Amino acid sequence: MQSQHAAKRPAPPSSDGPLVDVGQAEAALVEHYPRLVRLAYLMLPPEQGGRSRRVLTAHALVQRALPRGRTAAPAIPAQPRQSADGRAAHAARTGRRPDRAAQAARPARADDEDGGPGYALVRLQVVRTALRACPSRRRGARRRRAGLSALPPLPPLLPQVWGLRLFPRSGGAEELALEQRLSALSGPARAAWVLRGPERLSDDDVRAVLTDAGAADAAGALREADRVPAEYRLLGSPAFDPCSLQARPTDLVRRRRRLKAALAAGAALVVCGALFGLPDDGWGPDGAAAPPYALNRAAQAALDPGKLTRVSPAVWKSSARTDFSVWPARGDLAGDAGLLRRALAVWARPGERVRVSTTPGTPSGGPAGPPQLLYAGTVDNARVVILHDGLRITRYAEPLDGAEGAALDFARVDGADRAGASALVLGRSDGNVRYLTAPWVRSAGARDLREPGADTADLSLTDGVTSPLAGPVPKPGSCTSWNVLELTDDTGTRLVTDLGELVPAVLTSGRPGAAGKAGEGAGAEALRTWSPFACSLASMRSAGVRSVNAWAFAEQPLPDASGSAAWVCTRAETWQGGGTRVLAQFHTPGAPVGAVAARAEDVPQCGEREPRVLAGVLWKSGAGAWYLLAAGSRGTTSVTATGGVEGTAQGNLLTLEAGQGAQADLEGTLENGDPVTGLR
């Protein structure tokens, strides 16, 4: 990095607090530097200048926050200790209980320590300069009425990085949704949201900070900030960490040509001018792609739309393979060479205006050779291109109105079978989802997994594209429905569900090793098994899930003549192999949904390699008595509890009287004498 000092520093804050010298302020800035940079990054407008410019501006604002000499710190504490009422209010905003809200807001000790007056002074200066960097909505409206474009932010005086573009890592669907909500707020409202959350200031202190920083309407900023949910846990994601960055090169070819003679530099200027020229529709030859940095035959072949692989519509009928490699090229824009060129160029080198997302374990680099075209067409308000390179599905989308920016999504699909390659998500709009189905799919329908007895609603298929289907988005605190896509082909009927990624997850039911056959996920028994546990699928969003199996491994009579409870184990397999998620769930008569009794990741239980499971739960009867209930899968000959509750039962079921809050360890014995431990 190369740094240069600013010609002018903003005026120091005016306050009645203690005096802080430069040494104290510098110590607070260095100790809490990541915290201050994140504060500035979240306050800056996301929609201007790109993520790389936003990162550099955030670092510049923090590095320029040191006072010139001894300065009075603001009277607002750096991080006040909250009273019981304050903790309750914070918990109400975050949605956590008071005792956990404080823990969730404290990711590490260094970020949690009170920086004292020095930190309060530096923080106020960061807020003040960040608000000045936010464009005024009134001024922007006047310019738009006058027919002028909004002024871009000035480049930061320091720091500057030559030869590299730096930007945070891409987040998931939740992080993207939060950033979109924050972008809709004004600068003071974003500042209020951040000061309430990571900084944990009370509303009175937030008003004081905003007023000292020059905000005209601090109370209005607080009211506006209330429109964004208090999802502060997402700020721990790399997507909001401007100190953990990815690096990409700038225009290497142009930099090399600058070192050549004046004649070669003039020729390079002509080439760059041609590259940056825009056609009438607002898109350049490469759309939103960054300038080229690798000019070789293999790279150029991968970017040539004329060399895309196009499969005949009849190949899947005679091929031994039933995966994405036999999908034909479809869509009304499959012959649009300009659109295909932009999609390939953005895939190879996404620019600053491109929003990139990947499923876990999926590389995001360019294609090694010409990929296969699966779809190119108009979907709602975007032009969409779907490509396949044997390992990944890549979705490129650009707005129809010619606005700047594009989206690029990657999903790993190696080893896909007929079920896993049955559908892709084309686009999401207004809470609805459109799918592109496999050529062997004959019909599609919508089904509510929470209503196993309800009929399937037919969906139309146009060139493999379904009509819009309401996505499975349960309301916070309740889950009354979970919509899934039902697909029928020559081998039977199966269910898939949208979990926020390009490839929907296949839903199956039955004992591991026997589940996954066509029809097993959509039969009457499978639907009844899934109904109480459908909403647990929400915990598996954006995790690269390939399939989820529900296995009803036991049924247990309840004490006090309360009926029988069902034990179901759900296991989510991922495309990358690792990261599997296992949930042991417990459902009692009359309960709307099942309860999670145990969960684990990367364990063999409940899977094909180890089709066995043992789990327990503390249950309160209608008479007010507490019991420890435990159940093992078929083949469990005894179950033993030790610790807070002790006892042994023959067979795969255990029922013991227990006290409220009791904890116990479970261990079972299988028919062959092998031990099995309780799932945690």
C-alpha positions in Angstrom: 0.0 0.0 0.0 1.1 3.6 -0.7 -0.3 6.3 1.5 -0.4 10.1 1.2 -1.4 12.6 3.9 -4.6 14.5 3.4 -4.3 18.2 2.8 -7.1 19.1 5.2 -8.4 17.3 8.2 -12.0 17.7 9.4 -12.5 19.9 12.4 -12.2 18.1 15.7 -15.4 17.2 17.7 -16.7 19.7 20.1 -17.5 18.1 23.5 -17.4 18.6 27.3 -15.7 15.2 27.9 -12.1 14.6 29.1 -9.1 15.8 27.1 -7.5 13.1 24.9 -4.1 13.5 23.4 -2.9 12.1 20.1 -1.2 9.1 21.8 -4.4 8.0 23.5 -6.4 8.4 20.3 -3.8 6.5 18.2 -3.7 3.6 20.8 -7.5 3.3 20.6 -7.5 3.5 16.8 -4.8 0.8 16.5 -6.4 -1.5 19.1 -9.9 -1.2 17.7 -9.0 -0.7 14.0 -11.1 -3.6 12.6 -14.1 -2.5 14.6 -13.8 1.1 13.4 -13.3 0.1 9.7 -16.4 -2.1 9.9 -18.3 0.8 11.4 -17.3 3.1 8.5 -17.8 0.3 5.8 -21.4 -0.3 7.0 -22.2 3.4 7.1 -21.0 4.1 3.6 -23.6 3.8 0.8 -23.3 0.3 -0.7 -24.6 1.3 -4.1 -21.9 3.8 -5.0 -18.3 3.2 -6.2 -18.3 -0.6 -5.9 -17.1 -2.7 -3.1 -13.4 -2.1 -3.8 -13.9 1.7 -3.6 -16.1 1.3 -0.5 -13.4 -0.7 1.3 -10.6 1.8 0.6 -12.8 4.7 1.6 -13.6 3.0 4.9 -9.9 2.5 5.7 -9.2 6.1 4.6 -11.8 7.5 6.9 -10.5 5.6 9.9 -6.9 6.5 9.2 -7.7 10.1 9.0 -9.7 10.2 12.2 -6.7 11.1 14.5 -6.9 14.6 16.0 -4.0 17.1 15.6 -3.5 17.6 19.3 -5.2 17.3 22.7 -8.9 17.3 22.0 -12.0 17.0 24.2 -13.6 13.6 23.9 -17.4 13.4 23.6 -19.3 12.9 26.9 -20.9 9.7 25.4 -19.1 6.6 26.7 -17.3 4.4 24.2 -19.5 1.5 25.1 -21.8 2.0 28.1 -22.7 -0.7 30.5 -26.4 -1.4 29.9 -29.0 -1.5 32.7 -31.5 -4.3 33.0 -34.0 -2.2 30.9 -31.3 -1.5 28.4 -30.4 -5.2 28.0 -34.0 -6.0 27.6 -34.4 -3.4 24.9 -31.4 -4.7 23.1 -32.7 -8.3 23.3 -36.0 -7.1 21.9 -34.2 -5.6 18.9 -32.0 -8.6 18.3 -34.6 -11.3 19.0 -32.5 -13.0 21.7 -32.9 -13.5 25.4 -31.1 -10.9 27.5 -28.5 -13.4 28.8 -27.6 -14.5 25.3 -27.9 -11.1 23.5 -24.8 -9.8 25.2 -22.9 -13.0 24.3 -24.0 -12.8 20.7 -22.8 -9.2 20.4 -19.3 -10.1 21.8 -17.4 -12.0 19.1 -13.9 -11.5 20.6 -12.4 -9.9 23.7 -10.4 -7.4 21.8 -13.5 -6.0 20.1 -15.4 -6.0 23.3 -13.1 -4.0 25.6 -14.1 -0.4 26.2 -11.7 1.9 24.4 -12.4 4.7 26.8 -12.4 8.4 25.8 -9.8 7.9 23.1 -12.1 5.4 21.3 -15.2 7.5 21.7 -13.3 10.5 20.1 -12.1 8.5 17.2 -15.5 6.8 16.7 -17.2 10.2 16.6 -14.8 11.5 14.0 -15.3 8.3 11.8 -19.1 8.8 12.0 -18.8 12.5 11.1 -16.6 11.9 8.1 -18.7 8.9 6.9 -21.9 10.9 7.0 -20.1 13.6 4.9 -19.2 10.9 2.4 -22.9 9.8 2.1 -24.7 11.7 -0.7 -27.6 13.9 0.3 -30.9 12.5 -1.0 -32.3 16.0 -1.4 -29.3 17.1 -3.5 -29.5 13.8 -5.5 -33.2 14.4 -6.2 -32.4 18.0 -7.4 -29.8 16.6 -9.8 -32.1 13.9 -11.1 -34.9 16.5 -11.8 -32.3 18.5 -13.7 -31.5 15.5 -15.8 -28.0 15.1 -14.3 -26.6 11.8 -12.9 -25.6 11.4 -9.3 -22.1 12.5 -8.4 -19.8 9.6 -7.7 -17.8 9.7 -4.4 -14.3 11.2 -4.6 -11.5 8.7 -4.3 -10.0 8.4 -0.9 -6.7 10.3 -0.4 -5.3 7.4 1.6 -4.8 4.5 1.5 -4.3 3.8 -2.2 -3.5 0.3 -3.7 -1.7 0.1 -7.0 -2.2 -3.0 -9.2 -4.8 -4.7 -7.0 -8.6 -4.5 -6.4 -9.5 -5.4 -2.9 -13.0 -6.4 -1.8 -14.7 -8.5 1.0 -15.7 -12.1 0.3 -19.2 -12.8 -1.0 -21.9 -13.7 1.5 -25.0 -15.8 1.3 -28.6 -14.9 0.7 -29.1 -13.6 4.2 -26.1 -11.3 4.0 -27.2 -10.0 0.5 -30.7 -9.3 1.8 -29.3 -7.3 4.8 -27.1 -5.2 2.6 -30.0 -4.4 0.3 -32.1 -3.3 3.3 -29.2 -1.1 4.5 -28.7 0.4 1.1 -32.3 1.7 1.2 -31.6 3.7 4.3 -30.1 7.2 4.5 -26.6 7.7 5.8 -27.7 8.8 9.3 -30.1 5.8 9.5 -27.4 3.4 8.6 -25.2 5.0 11.3 -28.0 4.7 13.9 -28.5 1.0 13.0 -24.8 0.2 13.4 -24.4 2.3 16.6 -27.3 0.4 18.1 -25.9 -3.0 17.1 -22.2 -3.6 17.1 -21.5 -0.5 19.2 -24.4 -1.3 21.6 -25.3 2.3 22.4 -28.7 3.3 23.8 -31.0 5.4 21.7 -30.2 8.5 23.7 -26.5 8.0 23.1 -27.1 7.3 19.4 -29.0 10.6 19.1 -26.1 12.4 20.8 -23.5 10.8 18.6 -25.4 11.6 15.4 -26.1 15.2 16.6 -22.4 15.8 17.3 -21.5 14.3 14.0 -23.7 16.8 12.2 -26.9 14.8 11.4 -29.9 17.1 10.9 -32.6 14.8 12.2 -31.1 12.2 14.6 -34.6 11.1 15.9 -35.8 10.6 12.3 -32.7 8.5 11.6 -33.5 6.2 14.5 -37.1 5.8 13.3 -35.8 5.0 9.8 -33.3 2.5 11.2 -36.2 0.6 12.8 -37.2 -0.6 9.3 -34.2 -3.0 9.1 -34.3 -6.1 11.4 -31.7 -6.3 14.1 -29.8 -9.2 12.3 -26.5 -8.3 13.9 -25.3 -11.9 14.0 -24.8 -11.6 10.2 -22.1 -8.9 10.7 -19.8 -11.7 11.7 -19.8 -12.9 8.1 -16.7 -12.3 5.9 -19.1 -10.3 3.6 -19.1 -7.5 6.2 -15.4 -7.7 7.2 -13.4 -5.0 5.3 -10.2 -6.2 7.0 -10.5 -9.7 5.5 -10.2 -9.1 1.8 -9.9 -10.8 -1.6 -7.4 -9.4 -4.1 -7.8 -9.3 -7.9 -5.5 -7.7 -10.5 -6.3 -4.5 -12.3 -5.7 -4.1 -16.0 -2.3 -5.9 -16.3 -2.1 -5.4 -20.1 -2.6 -1.6 -19.9 0.0 -1.4 -17.1 2.5 -3.2 -19.2 1.9 -1.1 -22.2 2.6 2.1 -20.2 6.2 1.0 -19.9 6.6 0.8 -23.7 7.5 3.5 -26.1 5.1 6.4 -26.9 4.0 4.8 -30.1 3.0 1.6 -28.3 1.3 3.6 -25.6 -0.8 5.4 -28.2 -1.8 2.2 -29.7 -2.8 0.9 -26.3 -4.9 4.0 -25.8 -6.8 3.3 -29.0 -7.4 -0.3 -28.0 -8.7 0.7 -24.5 -11.0 3.3 -26.1 -12.5 0.6 -28.3 -12.9 -1.7 -25.3 -14.7 1.0 -23.3 -17.0 2.1 -26.1 -20.7 1.4 -25.4 -23.3 0.4 -27.9 -26.8 1.9 -28.1 -28.3 -0.6 -25.5 -25.8 0.6 -22.8 -23.7 -2.6 -22.7 -20.1 -2.9 -23.9 -18.9 -6.0 -25.8 -18.0 -7.6 -22.4 -20.8 -6.1 -20.4 -19.9 -5.7 -16.7 -16.7 -7.7 -17.0 -13.3 -6.4 -15.8 -10.7 -5.6 -18.5 -9.0 -8.7 -19.9 -5.8 -10.0 -18.2 -5.1 -13.2 -20.0 -4.9 -13.3 -23.8 -4.1 -16.8 -24.9 -5.8 -19.3 -27.3 -7.3 -21.5 -24.6 -8.7 -18.5 -22.6 -10.2 -16.9 -25.8 -11.8 -20.2 -26.9 -13.6 -20.4 -23.5 -15.0 -16.9 -24.1 -16.1 -17.5 -27.7 -20.0 -17.9 -27.8 -19.6 -19.6 -31.1 -17.8 -22.5 -29.4 -20.3 -23.2 -26.7 -21.4 -26.8 -26.4 -25.0 -27.3 -27.5 -26.6 -30.7 -26.9 -29.4 -31.9 -29.2 -32.9 -32.2 -27.6 -33.0 -35.9 -28.3 -29.6 -36.9 -26.8 -31.0 -37.6 -23.3 -33.3 -40.3 -24.7 -30.5 -42.6 -25.8 -27.6 -41.5 -23.4 -26.5 -43.7 -20.5 -26.1 -40.5 -18.5 -29.0 -38.7 -16.8 -27.4 -35.5 -15.5 -26.9 -31.9 -16.7 -24.5 -33.0 -19.5 -27.5 -34.2 -21.6 -29.7 -31.1 -21.1 -30.4 -29.3 -24.4 -29.9 -25.6 -25.0 -33.2 -23.8 -24.4 -34.6 -20.3 -24.2 -35.6 -17.5 -26.5 -32.2 -15.8 -26.4 -30.1 -19.0 -27.0 -29.0 -17.4 -30.3 -28.1 -14.0 -28.9 -24.3 -13.9 -29.4 -23.9 -10.6 -27.6 -25.6 -11.8 -24.4 -23.7 -15.1 -24.4 -20.4 -13.2 -24.9 -21.1 -10.9 -21.9 -22.0 -13.9 -19.8 -18.8 -15.7 -20.6 -16.7 -12.6 -20.1 -18.2 -11.8 -16.7 -17.7 -15.5 -15.7 -14.0 -15.3 -16.6 -13.4 -11.9 -14.9 -16.2 -10.4 -12.9 -15.9 -6.6 -12.5 -16.7 -4.4 -9.5 -20.3 -4.1 -10.5 -20.9 -7.8 -10.5 -22.5 -9.5 -7.4 -21.0 -12.9 -7.1 -22.3 -15.8 -4.9 -21.1 -19.4 -4.5 -22.3 -22.4 -2.7 -19.9 -23.8 -0.1 -17.0 -25.8 -1.7 -17.6 -24.3 -5.2 -14.7 -22.6 -7.0 -15.6 -19.3 -8.7 -12.9 -19.1 -11.4 -13.5 -19.0 -15.1 -14.1 -22.0 -17.3 -11.2 -24.2 -18.5 -12.7 -24.5 -21.9 -16.0 -23.8 -23.8 -18.8 -24.7 -21.4 -22.2 -26.1 -22.2 -25.2 -23.8 -22.8 -28.3 -24.9 -20.9 -30.5 -21.8 -21.2 -30.5 -18.3 -22.4 -33.7 -16.3 -22.1 -35.8 -13.6 -20.5 -37.0 -14.4 -17.0 -39.2 -11.8 -15.4 -37.1 -8.5 -15.4 -33.8 -10.0 -16.4 -31.9 -11.7 -19.1 -30.6 -15.0 -17.8 -27.9 -17.4 -19.0 -27.3 -20.9 -17.5 -24.0 -22.6 -18.3 -22.4 -25.9 -17.2 -18.7 -26.8 -17.3 -18.9 -30.4 -15.9 -18.2 -29.3 -12.3 -20.4 -26.3 -11.8 -23.7 -24.6 -12.9 -23.2 -20.9 -13.5 -26.1 -18.4 -13.7 -25.5 -15.0 -15.2 -28.3 -12.4 -15.0 -28.4 -8.8 -16.2 -31.3 -6.3 -15.8 -33.6 -5.8 -18.8 -33.7 -2.0 -18.3 -30.0 -1.7 -19.2 -29.0 -0.7 -15.6 -25.4 -1.2 -14.6 -24.4 -4.3 -12.7 -25.0 -8.0 -13.1 -25.3 -11.1 -10.9 -23.1 -14.3 -11.2 -24.0 -17.4 -9.1 -22.1 -20.7 -8.9 -23.3 -24.1 -7.7 -21.3 -27.3 -7.6 -23.1 -30.2 -9.4 -20.4 -32.9 -10.0 -21.7 -36.4 -9.6 -25.4 -35.4 -10.1 -27.8 -38.2 -10.8 -31.3 -38.1 -12.4 -32.9 -36.7 -9.2 -30.2 -34.1 -8.5 -30.3 -32.9 -12.2 -34.1 -32.7 -12.4 -34.4 -28.9 -12.0 -32.5 -25.6 -11.6 -33.6 -22.2 -10.2 -34.0 -19.7 -13.0 -34.9 -16.7 -11.0 -36.7 -15.3 -7.9 -39.0 -12.3 -8.0 -41.6 -11.0 -5.5 -41.3 -14.1 -3.3 -41.9 -16.4 -6.3 -39.5 -18.9 -7.9 -39.2 -20.1 -11.5 -37.5 -23.4 -12.3 -35.9 -24.8 -15.4 -36.7 -28.5 -15.5 -34.8 -31.4 -17.0 -35.9 -32.6 -20.5 -37.3 -35.8 -19.1 -39.7 -34.1 -16.7 -43.3 -34.5 -18.1 -45.2 -32.4 -15.6 -44.7 -30.1 -12.6 -46.8 -29.1 -9.7 -46.7 -27.1 -6.4 -47.3 -28.8 -3.1 -47.5 -27.6 0.5 -45.3 -30.0 2.5 -47.2 -29.0 5.7 -50.5 -30.2 4.2 -49.9 -33.8 3.2 -53.6 -34.4 2.3 -53.9 -31.4 0.0 -54.0 -31.8 -3.8 -51.1 -30.8 -6.0 -51.5 -27.5 -7.9 -50.5 -27.9 -11.5 -47.7 -25.7 -12.9 -47.4 -25.0 -16.6 -44.2 -25.9 -18.5 -43.0 -23.7 -21.3 -39.8 -24.9 -23.0 -39.0 -26.5 -19.6 -39.7 -23.3 -17.6 -42.3 -23.5 -14.9 -44.9 -20.9 -14.1 -44.1 -18.9 -10.8 -44.2 -20.9 -7.6 -44.4 -19.3 -4.2 -41.1 -19.8 -2.4 -40.7 -21.6 1.0 -40.3 -18.5 3.1 -41.9 -19.0 6.6 -42.6 -16.0 8.7 -40.3 -15.4 11.7 -41.7 -17.3 14.8 -44.2 -19.3 12.8 -44.2 -21.9 10.0 -47.6 -22.7 8.6 -46.5 -23.7 5.1 -43.5 -24.9 3.1 -44.0 -25.0 -0.7 -42.1 -27.5 -2.7 -41.9 -28.5 -6.4 -43.3 -31.8 -7.5 -41.8 -33.3 -10.7 -43.0 -36.3 -12.6 -41.1 -38.3 -15.2 -41.1 -41.8 -16.6 -39.6 -43.2 -13.4 -42.0 -41.7 -10.9 -42.6 -38.5 -8.9 -40.1 -36.7 -6.7 -40.0 -33.5 -4.6 -37.4 -30.7 -4.6 -37.3 -27.6 -2.5 -35.6 -24.2 -2.9 -33.0 -23.6 -0.2 -31.7 -20.3 -1.6 -29.3 -21.7 -4.1 -29.2 -22.5 -7.9 -29.8 -26.3 -7.5 -32.9 -27.2 -5.4 -32.5 -30.0 -2.8 -34.1 -33.4 -3.4 -36.4 -34.6 -0.6 -36.5 -38.3 0.1 -37.9 -40.5 2.9 -37.2 -43.9 4.4 -34.4 -45.9 6.0 -30.9 -44.8 4.8 -29.8 -47.0 1.9 -33.3 -47.6 0.8 -34.4 -44.0 0.5 -34.0 -41.8 -2.6 -35.8 -44.0 -5.1 -38.3 -42.3 -7.4 -41.6 -41.7 -5.7 -40.4 -42.3 -2.2 -40.3 -38.6 -1.4 -43.7 -37.9 -2.8 -45.8 -40.9 -1.6 -48.5 -40.6 1.0 -46.4 -42.1 3.8 -43.5 -39.9 2.9 -45.7 -36.8 2.9 -47.0 -37.7 6.4 -43.5 -38.2 7.6 -42.3 -34.8 6.3 -45.3 -32.7 7.4 -44.3 -31.9 11.0 -40.7 -31.5 10.2 -40.8 -29.5 6.9 -40.0 -26.2 8.6 -36.6 -27.6 9.9 -35.4 -27.3 6.3 -35.0 -23.5 6.9 -31.9 -24.3 9.0 -30.3 -25.9 5.9 -30.5 -22.8 3.6 -27.4 -21.6 1.7 -25.3 -24.6 2.8 -24.8 -26.4 -0.5 -27.4 -29.1 0.3 -27.9 -31.8 -2.3 -30.6 -33.9 -0.7 -32.5 -34.3 2.6 -33.8 -37.6 3.8 -36.4 -38.0 6.6 -36.3 -41.3 8.4 -39.0 -42.2 11.0 -36.8 -44.5 13.0 -39.0 -45.1 16.1 -42.5 -44.6 17.7 -42.7 -44.2 21.4 -45.7 -44.5 23.8 -45.9 -41.4 26.0 -46.4 -41.6 29.8 -49.7 -40.5 31.5 -51.7 -42.0 28.5 -50.6 -39.0 26.3 -50.5 -41.0 23.1 -47.5 -41.9 21.0 -44.6 -39.7 19.8 -42.7 -40.0 16.5 -39.0 -39.9 16.3 -37.6 -38.8 12.9 -34.0 -38.3 11.8 -33.4 -35.8 8.9 -30.0 -35.9 7.2 -28.8 -33.3 4.7 -26.1 -34.3 2.2 -24.1 -31.7 0.4 -22.6 -31.4 -3.0 -19.1 -31.1 -1.6 -19.4 -34.3 0.5 -18.5 -32.7 3.9 -20.7 -30.5 6.0 -23.6 -33.0 6.3 -26.2 -32.0 8.9 -28.2 -34.5 11.0 -31.2 -33.6 13.1 -33.0 -36.0 15.5 -36.5 -34.6 15.9 -39.4 -35.5 18.2 -43.1 -34.9 17.5 -46.0 -35.4 20.0 -49.7 -35.6 19.2 -51.3 -32.2 18.8 -48.0 -30.3 18.3 -48.0 -28.4 15.1 -44.3 -29.0 14.3 -41.6 -31.3 15.6 -38.9 -30.3 18.1 -35.2 -30.8 17.5 -33.9 -33.2 20.2 -30.3 -33.4 18.9 -28.2 -32.1 16.0 -24.7 -32.9 14.7 -22.5 -32.2 11.6 -20.2 -34.5 9.7 -21.3 -37.7 11.5 -22.1 -41.0 9.8 -25.3 -41.7 11.9 -28.6 -41.6 10.1 -26.8 -42.2 6.8 -26.1 -45.1 4.4 -22.7 -45.9 6.0 -24.2 -46.1 9.5 -28.0 -46.5 9.3 -28.5 -46.2 13.1 -29.3 -43.4 15.5 -30.0 -42.9 19.3 -31.4 -39.7 20.7 -33.2 -38.5 23.8 -35.3 -35.6 25.0 -36.6 -34.1 28.3 -40.4 -34.1 28.0 -43.2 -32.6 30.3 -46.5 -34.4 30.4 -49.9 -32.8 30.5 -50.0 -33.7 34.2 -46.8 -31.6 34.8 -44.4 -34.5 35.4 -41.0 -34.5 33.7 -39.6 -37.6 31.9 -36.5 -38.5 30.0 -37.5 -40.2 26.7 -35.0 -41.9 24.5 -35.3 -44.0 21.3 -32.9 -45.9 19.1 -33.3 -47.2 15.6 -34.2 -50.8 14.7 -31.6 -53.2 16.0 -31.0 -51.5 19.3 -31.3 -54.1 22.1 -30.9 -51.8 25.1 -30.7 -48.1 26.1 -28.9 -46.8 29.2 -28.9 -43.3 30.7 -26.3 -42.0 33.1 -25.6 -38.6 34.7 -28.5 -36.5 35.9 -30.9 -39.4 35.1 -29.9 -43.0 35.5 -31.6 -46.2 34.3 -31.6 -49.0 31.7 -34.3 -50.4 29.5 -34.3 -53.4 27.2 -35.2 -52.8 23.6 -34.9 -49.5 21.7 -37.1 -47.3 23.9 -36.3 -45.8 27.3 -38.7 -43.8 29.6 -37.5 -42.5 33.0 -38.8 -40.0 35.5 -36.6 -37.0 35.6 -36.4 -33.5 37.1 -36.8 -30.3 35.2 -33.5 -29.3 33.6 -31.9 -32.7 34.1 -29.1 -33.8 31.7 -28.1 -37.3 30.9 -25.7 -39.2 28.6 -27.2 -42.0 26.5 -25.6 -45.2 25.3 -27.2 -48.2 23.6 -26.2 -51.7 22.5 -26.9 -53.1 19.1 -27.8 -56.7 18.2 -24.2 -57.5 17.2 -22.9 -56.1 20.6 -21.5 -52.9 19.2 -22.2 -49.7 21.2 -24.0 -46.7 19.9 -23.9 -43.3 21.6 -26.7 -40.7 21.8 -26.7 -38.0 19.1 -25.7 -34.6 20.3 
